[in-house]
Amino acid sequence: MGMPSVPQLLIILVIVVLIFGAKRLKNLGGDLGSAVKGFKQAVKEEDSPKAELEDATTKAANEVEDAVMNKTDDQKSA
């Protein structure tokens, strides 16, 4: 059994609208859209702090390396 044809899909759509009503389906679609939007926003926010943490870690590592190099240079000149 393959995919239903276009007329079969239209009949299913009409039956669903008759059972649930157009207003309820509209509300369901809006709720689904809001849920997807919230999910995308949460994923975006989760990625952002991770990148900031990596940047801060890299910056701190570079500062430590610079400090060590400066200390070594100071010891050589003394």
Residue frames as a rotation matrix with the C-alpha (Angstrom) as fourth column:
MET 1
0.579 0.815 0.000 0.00
0.815 -0.579 0.000 0.00
0.000 0.000 -1.000 0.00
GLY 2
-0.413 -0.789 0.454 1.55
0.812 -0.545 -0.208 3.30
0.412 0.283 0.866 -1.12
MET 3
-0.934 0.036 -0.354 0.89
0.136 -0.884 -0.448 6.94
-0.329 -0.466 0.821 -0.46
PRO 4
0.014 0.996 0.092 -2.73
0.703 0.055 -0.709 8.06
-0.711 0.074 -0.700 -0.58
SER 5
-0.403 -0.108 0.909 -3.74
0.857 -0.394 0.333 10.02
0.322 0.913 0.251 -3.67
VAL 6
-0.969 -0.007 0.247 -4.84
-0.035 -0.986 -0.165 13.67
0.244 -0.168 0.955 -3.66
PRO 7
-0.126 0.987 0.098 -8.60
-0.448 -0.145 0.882 12.90
0.885 0.068 0.460 -3.65
GLN 8
0.282 0.179 -0.943 -8.10
0.613 0.722 0.320 10.51
0.738 -0.668 0.094 -0.72
LEU 9
-0.694 -0.595 -0.405 -6.17
0.701 -0.431 -0.569 13.18
0.164 -0.679 0.716 1.19
LEU 10
-0.767 0.475 0.431 -8.94
-0.362 -0.875 0.321 15.72
0.530 0.090 0.843 0.55
ILE 11
0.260 0.881 -0.396 -11.56
-0.072 0.427 0.902 13.31
0.963 -0.206 0.174 1.86
ILE 12
-0.012 -0.351 -0.936 -9.47
0.903 0.399 -0.162 12.70
0.430 -0.847 0.312 5.00
LEU 13
-0.926 -0.362 0.106 -9.05
0.303 -0.881 -0.362 16.47
0.224 -0.303 0.926 5.45
VAL 14
-0.346 0.884 0.313 -12.81
-0.471 -0.452 0.758 17.06
0.812 0.115 0.573 5.19
ILE 15
0.402 0.486 -0.776 -13.52
0.371 0.688 0.623 14.31
0.837 -0.538 0.096 7.74
VAL 16
-0.408 -0.640 -0.651 -10.93
0.881 -0.087 -0.466 15.78
0.241 -0.763 0.600 10.17
VAL 17
-0.916 0.116 0.384 -12.45
-0.127 -0.992 -0.003 19.28
0.381 -0.052 0.923 9.79
LEU 18
0.034 0.998 -0.048 -15.93
-0.325 0.056 0.944 17.88
0.945 -0.017 0.327 10.40
ILE 19
0.303 0.041 -0.952 -14.79
0.697 0.671 0.251 15.99
0.650 -0.740 0.174 13.51
PHE 20
-0.329 -0.592 -0.736 -12.66
0.940 -0.284 -0.191 18.71
-0.096 -0.754 0.649 15.13
GLY 21
0.773 0.606 -0.188 -13.98
0.567 -0.793 -0.225 21.90
-0.285 0.067 -0.956 13.57
ALA 22
0.442 -0.605 0.662 -12.04
0.555 -0.396 -0.732 24.57
0.705 0.691 0.161 11.72
LYS 23
0.641 -0.180 0.746 -11.55
-0.517 -0.820 0.245 26.80
0.568 -0.543 -0.619 14.79
ARG 24
0.837 -0.316 0.446 -10.07
-0.247 0.509 0.825 23.99
-0.488 -0.801 0.348 16.86
LEU 25
0.591 -0.643 0.486 -7.71
0.802 0.533 -0.269 23.00
-0.086 0.549 0.831 14.02
LYS 26
0.509 -0.388 0.768 -6.65
0.138 -0.844 -0.518 26.65
0.850 0.369 -0.376 13.68
ASN 27
0.731 -0.212 0.649 -5.86
-0.676 -0.357 0.645 26.80
0.095 -0.910 -0.404 17.41
LEU 28
0.795 -0.439 0.419 -3.99
0.236 0.860 0.452 23.51
-0.559 -0.260 0.787 17.17
GLY 29
0.532 -0.595 0.603 -1.92
0.737 -0.025 -0.675 24.85
0.417 0.804 0.425 14.26
GLY 30
0.550 -0.291 0.783 -1.11
-0.329 -0.937 -0.116 28.02
0.767 -0.194 -0.612 16.21
ASP 31
0.807 -0.229 0.543 -0.09
-0.498 0.228 0.837 26.02
-0.316 -0.946 0.070 19.26
LEU 32
0.708 -0.555 0.436 2.11
0.626 0.779 -0.025 23.79
-0.326 0.290 0.900 17.14
GLY 33
0.493 -0.508 0.706 3.74
0.425 -0.567 -0.705 26.82
0.759 0.648 -0.064 15.52
SER 34
0.652 -0.215 0.727 4.42
-0.634 -0.681 0.366 28.38
0.417 -0.700 -0.581 18.93
ALA 35
0.838 -0.334 0.431 5.94
-0.085 0.700 0.709 25.15
-0.538 -0.631 0.558 20.18
VAL 36
0.573 -0.646 0.505 8.26
0.813 0.371 -0.448 24.90
0.102 0.667 0.738 17.17
LYS 37
0.495 -0.359 0.791 9.26
-0.005 -0.912 -0.411 28.57
0.869 0.200 -0.453 17.56
GLY 38
0.761 -0.171 0.626 10.00
-0.649 -0.206 0.733 28.05
0.004 -0.964 -0.268 21.27
PHE 39
0.802 -0.468 0.371 12.04
0.362 0.875 0.321 24.95
-0.475 -0.123 0.871 20.51
LYS 40
0.481 -0.630 0.609 14.14
0.689 -0.158 -0.707 26.74
0.542 0.760 0.359 17.90
GLN 41
0.546 -0.244 0.801 14.73
-0.415 -0.910 0.005 29.64
0.728 -0.335 -0.598 20.29
ALA 42
0.846 -0.214 0.488 15.79
-0.405 0.339 0.849 27.27
-0.347 -0.916 0.200 23.09
VAL 43
0.667 -0.632 0.394 18.23
0.718 0.686 -0.115 25.47
-0.198 0.360 0.912 20.78
LYS 44
0.423 -0.496 0.758 19.68
0.355 -0.679 -0.643 28.81
0.834 0.541 -0.111 19.64
GLU 45
0.645 -0.138 0.752 20.09
-0.646 -0.624 0.439 30.00
0.408 -0.769 -0.492 23.25
GLU 46
0.887 -0.318 0.336 21.73
0.019 0.750 0.661 26.72
-0.462 -0.580 0.671 24.24
ASP 47
0.521 -0.715 0.465 24.34
0.823 0.277 -0.495 27.06
0.225 0.641 0.734 21.48
SER 48
0.597 -0.244 0.764 25.12
-0.017 -0.956 -0.292 30.69
0.802 0.162 -0.575 22.34
PRO 49
0.783 -0.339 0.521 26.48
-0.607 -0.238 0.758 30.21
-0.133 -0.910 -0.392 25.91
LYS 50
0.723 -0.534 0.439 28.57
0.455 0.846 0.279 27.28
-0.520 -0.002 0.854 24.72
ALA 51
0.448 -0.552 0.703 30.29
0.702 -0.269 -0.659 29.47
0.553 0.789 0.267 22.12
GLU 52
0.649 -0.181 0.739 30.77
-0.410 -0.902 0.139 32.25
0.641 -0.393 -0.659 24.68
LEU 53
0.849 -0.336 0.408 32.33
-0.259 0.408 0.875 29.76
-0.461 -0.849 0.260 27.12
GLU 54
0.565 -0.662 0.493 34.72
0.806 0.570 -0.159 28.50
-0.176 0.487 0.855 24.43
ASP 55
0.469 -0.371 0.801 35.70
0.299 -0.787 -0.539 32.09
0.831 0.492 -0.259 23.59
ALA 56
0.754 -0.147 0.640 36.30
-0.604 -0.539 0.587 32.92
0.258 -0.830 -0.495 27.25
THR 57
0.812 -0.464 0.354 38.34
0.167 0.766 0.621 29.75
-0.559 -0.446 0.699 27.74
THR 58
0.466 -0.642 0.608 40.49
0.842 0.112 -0.527 30.52
0.271 0.758 0.593 24.71
LYS 59
0.538 -0.225 0.813 41.01
-0.117 -0.974 -0.192 34.10
0.835 0.009 -0.550 25.88
ALA 60
0.841 -0.205 0.501 42.00
-0.517 -0.030 0.856 32.96
-0.160 -0.978 -0.131 29.38
ALA 61
0.699 -0.607 0.378 44.41
0.572 0.792 0.212 30.38
-0.428 0.068 0.901 27.96
ASN 62
0.412 -0.539 0.735 46.03
0.627 -0.418 -0.658 33.04
0.661 0.732 0.166 25.76
GLU 63
0.662 -0.134 0.737 46.39
-0.467 -0.843 0.267 35.39
0.585 -0.521 -0.621 28.74
VAL 64
0.848 -0.367 0.381 48.02
-0.162 0.506 0.847 32.66
-0.504 -0.781 0.370 30.83
GLU 65
0.552 -0.659 0.511 50.39
0.831 0.487 -0.269 31.84
-0.071 0.573 0.817 27.96
ASP 66
0.461 -0.355 0.813 51.31
0.201 -0.851 -0.485 35.51
0.864 0.388 -0.321 27.58
ALA 67
0.798 -0.128 0.589 51.92
-0.583 -0.412 0.700 35.84
0.153 -0.902 -0.403 31.32
VAL 68
0.767 -0.537 0.351 54.16
0.292 0.779 0.555 32.77
-0.571 -0.323 0.754 31.33
MET 69
0.431 -0.615 0.661 56.11
0.829 -0.020 -0.559 34.07
0.357 0.788 0.501 28.33
ASN 70
0.567 -0.192 0.801 56.53
-0.202 -0.975 -0.091 37.50
0.798 -0.110 -0.592 29.98
LYS 71
0.872 -0.240 0.427 57.73
-0.409 0.124 0.904 35.88
-0.270 -0.963 0.010 33.21
THR 72
0.622 -0.658 0.424 60.24
0.689 0.717 0.103 33.77
-0.372 0.228 0.900 31.28
ASP 73
0.407 -0.448 0.796 61.48
0.549 -0.576 -0.605 36.86
0.730 0.684 0.011 29.42
ASP 74
0.742 -0.096 0.663 61.83
-0.488 -0.756 0.436 38.75
0.460 -0.647 -0.608 32.74
GLN 75
0.842 -0.432 0.324 63.86
-0.026 0.568 0.823 35.91
-0.539 -0.701 0.467 34.24
LYS 76
0.505 -0.672 0.541 66.19
0.862 0.366 -0.351 35.80
0.038 0.644 0.764 31.24
SER 77
0.372 -0.353 0.858 66.92
0.235 -0.859 -0.455 39.52
0.898 0.371 -0.237 31.41
ALA 78
0.866 -0.006 0.501 67.56
-0.456 -0.423 0.783 39.50
0.207 -0.906 -0.369 35.17
